[in-house]
Amino acid sequence: MPTPSLGLLMLQTRFPRLPGDVGHPNTFAFPVRRRVVQGATPQRVVRGRDPAALQPFVEAALALVDEGCDAIATSCGLVANLLGFSIPVWLEPTISRIGAASLALGLMAAGAGMQFGSLARGKTLAVAVLSIRHFVLPAVAWVMSRLFGLDAVQTTVLLAFSALPTASTCYVLAARMGYNGSYVAGLVTLSTLLGLVSLPLALGLLR
């Protein structure tokens, strides 16, 4: 029986595909056939949403099927928007619950991979990154809100986003792409704790 293979449609991009990216040849442990859709640039597909870009995707997908691919995927989820796909109403509650659970799952993953010994070997970098994230950025946001004359609601939103903890997905990306996952896990954990200080500071004192 032939080994099942995945056909991957890719946009015509120029940035390098690092390990862990769907476009890197060593990312998957099973056979993958990749095909770049000619003319499907990010500007045309994502920004322009050109309907004429749909046919090259269909032709590329059919070509991959002819080559023996058992499933077709794309490296850019925004292609679904170009195809006119939408989430059915009956599926939205399930998707919403999965999305709501992603934060807790990400923090659990970061906690499992955390090693404070890694932070001890890069104290200067850790202090610099966390200081910028939780104290410098809220201050810059406050200055920008005054500079551009934002109203109270706009200022509150800007300050809230400037003081949020580092996303737990940073650990997942670092670990998946072969970087120092334990170090990033420590940063995510400390950033989450510092968020208890930076959020009230940004929304209270700086406001």
Secondary structure, 3 states (H helix, E strand, C coil): CCCCCEEEEECCCCCCCCCCCCCCCCCCCCCEEEEECCCCCHHHHHHCCCHHHHHHHHHHHHHHHHCCCCEEEECCCCHHHHCCCCCCHHHHHHHHHHHHHHHHHHHHHHHHHCCHHHHHCCHHHHHHHHHHHHHHHHHHHHHHHHHCCCCHHHHHHHHHHHCCCCCCHHHHHHHHCCCCHHHHHHHHHHHHHHHHHHHHHHHHHCC
